[in-house]
Amino acid sequence: FASLSVSLSAAEPADLLKILDFHSLPEGVSKTTGFCTHRKSSKGPDVAYRVTKDAQLSTPTKQLYPSSMFPEDFSILATVKPKKGSQSFLLSVYNEQGIQQLGLEVGRSPVFLYEDHLGKPGPEDYPLFRGVNLADGKWHRVAISVHKQSITLVFDCKKKVTRTLSRSPHPIIDTKGIVVFGTRILDEEVFEGDIQQLMIVSDHRAAFDYCEHYSPDCEVPAPEQHQNQDPNTDDS
């Protein structure tokens, strides 16, 4: 049964807000209304978190992948409302030596930073998504699909932009380092704004189903397993 449980856990999304303990409201994090102020068959609005620059959140990458490698092909899924005009990294993954291997920027013409164990692609070849503005002060559903040598950004469920990701044939992302939320180590810029969901799924196809399976429209009930329902509704 061991192999069965590994394959099941590999398919489970790594839920970063849960792993980083957002629900316990660490310093710099407070609760706010999410993407939907009214959602079908829910009592109240979606729950999101407002993040200020005082937040300092990180975790060992092993917390995301305790018994498996970092997936070669994957999706990053986020429902976010960055502060208008801001530019920051929502997520950064470092290797054991402190070299950044992965980074998702949110702002105007965001960049996707990716560097495998052979240093590919180099900084001049990081995919850049011109003409996309995630920091216009509105909620956005952002889904990134990384598959072989390409990366697709699905923006607000409709707009799709594909870029080349010139990485090695069998790229390795080290899980012995840390994942940092909202910034890069030694970066001035930090994420400020609201976030409702942030997940990494070990399936490059998940990005294309993001708005059906993970973060549906307001007239659709929230999916059970990924729901950001308030656990303390009775405030006991």
N, C-alpha and C positions, 0 to 999 in steps of 0.2 A: 504493500500500500504506500510505501514511502514515495515512490515516483509519482503516484497519482496525486498525493497532497502537494508535491512540489509544483506539478503542472497547474493545479488549481490556484495555488497561491501566486504563481507567476501571472495568471490572468487577472487577479484582483488588482484594481487600481491602487497605486501608492497615493494615498490621500494626504497631501502635504499639510492642509489646515489641521487635520486630525493629529498627524504625527508631530507637528509643531505646537500642539496644544492651544490653538487659538481659542477654543471654547472656555478655557480657564482665564481668559482675558489677561494675558501677561502685560507688562508695562508697554504703553504705546498702542495698545489694542483695545477697542471698545466695540460694543455691539451696535449695529445700525440696520436700517431697512435695506433689503437686497434688491435684486433685479426686478422682482414683481412685488408691487405693494398689495396686490390681491392675487392669490393663486387659487385656481379651481380646487375644491374639496380640501383646502387647508383653512385653519381657523384664522391665521394672521398672515402677515407678509412674509416673504422669504427673509431669512436671517443672513446678514452679511457682517463683515468686520471692518471697522474704520481703523486704518493704520496711520500713525503719525511717525515723525522721524525719530522718536524715542524708542521705537521698537527695535530689538536686536534679537533676531530669531535664527537659530541654526541647529542642525542635528547631524550626527554621523550618517553617512549615506547608507550604512548597513541597516539603519532603522527602516529604510525604504525597501531594501533587498537583503533581508537577513540570510537567506539560503540560496540566492541565485545571483547571477551576473546582472549588471545593468543591461537592459534589453538593447539589442542591436538596432532593431526597428521599433519605433514607439510613437505614441502621441502625447503631447502635453496639452491639457485642457484647462482653460481658465475662464471664469466669469468675473470681470474686473471693471472698476471705474477709477482709473488713475486721475489724480488731480490735474486740472486743465493746464496744459502747457508744460507738464513735467516730462522728464526723460530719465528712466532708471531701469535697472535690471530687476525683474520680478523674481528671478530664480537663478542661482549660480551653483554649479557643482564643481568641487575642487578635488584633485587627486591627493594622494598621501603626501606628496611634496609641496602641496599648496599651489599647484598650477591649475588655472581654471580650465575645465574640460567642456563645460556647457553653460550657456547663459541665454535667457530669454529677456530681451529688452522690451519695455512698453513705453511708447511715446510716439513721436512723429518719425516716419520711415525707420521702423525698428530693425535692429540687426539680430540675427541668431548666431550666437557664438558657439562653435563646436570645434573641439580639438581632440582627436583620438590619441592613442598611445604612441603613434608615429608622428604626432604633431600636424596631422592633416585635418581639415584644410588650414593653411596659414591665414593670419589675420586679413590679408588683402583679398582672400576668397570667402570670407564669411558671408553667408546670404544676407542681403539687404532687401527690405520690403518697402521700396519707394512708393509714395502716394497713399500709404496707409497711415492713418493717424489714430492711435489708441488713446491719446491724451486730449480729447476734445471735451472732457467733462461729462461724457455720457457712459452708460453701461455698455460693455462689449462682451460678446461671447467669442473667445479666441481659441482656435484649435490648430495645433501644429502637428503635421504628420511627417515623420522622418522614415524614409523607406529607401534602402540601398543608397544610390547616389543622388537622391532628390529630397527636397523638403517642400511641403505645401502648407501655406497659411490659409486657413478657412476663417474668414472674418465676418462676424455677424451672420453666420449660417449661409451666406449667399456668395460673397466675394471670395474667389479662390486665386491665389497667386503661387506659382511653383517656381522654385529656384534650384540650381545645381548645388549639391553638397559634395564637394570633392574629397571624400574621406577614403580611408583604406578599405580593401575588400572585406576584412574581418575586424572592424574597429572595436577597440576595447575602451570602455569608460571605467575607470578605477572606482571601486566602491569602498576603498579604505580611507577615503577623505571625508569631507563634510559637504552638506547642502546648506546654503545661506539664502534666506528669504530677503527680498527687497533691495538688494544691493550687491556690489562686489567688494571683496576685502580691499580696504584702503580707498574705496571710492567715495567721493564727496556726495554723489547723487544717491538718494535713497527713495524707495517707493513711498509715496504718500497717496492715500485714496482709499477706496473701498474694494473689498474682495469677498466674493461669495464661494468661489470654488477654485481649487488648484490641484490638479491630479496628473500623474504620469501613468499611462496605460501601456502595457507591453504588447501593443497591437497598433500598427500604423494605420489601420482602417478606422479606429475609434474616432479619430478627428472628424471623419466625414459623417459620423452619426451623432456628433456631439449634441446637436440641438434636438435630436429625437430621444436619445437614451440617457443623457446625463444632465442637460440643462435645457429642458423644454420650455416652450412658450407659456405665457401666464394662464392661458385657458386650458392647459393640460396639467393634471395633477403631477406633483413632483415624484420622480421614481424613488421607491422605498430606500434602496441601498445607498443612494448618493444624496439623499435629502439633507438639506441643512436646516432641519427643524430645530427649534429651540428646545434643548433637553430640560430646561428649568422653567417650563411655562407656568408652573404653579408657584414659582419663587419661594418654595419652602426652604 
